[in-house]
Amino acid sequence: MSDLSAESLGLKSVGSVYHNLSYDELFEHELNNKEGRVASSGTIMIDTGKFTGRSPKDKYFVQLDLLKNTLPGVR
């Protein structure tokens, strides 16, 4: 999977990409980017807005040859 890149997926100008961050690293990124707030318990809270999740009526799946060997259940 080392040849997988944002460009190979058709994404342009994505900037830095972070993956497999530890909890602490992810927490810092969320705070630094003002993507959430810290609750009194010390956990991060994220407001995802009004329109989240998938509609129960969604029935479309996109199959990409690129993903056939990387995602379980994709054929």
Long-range contacts (C-beta under 8 A, 24 or more apart in sequence): 1-70, 4-66, 4-70, 8-66, 9-66
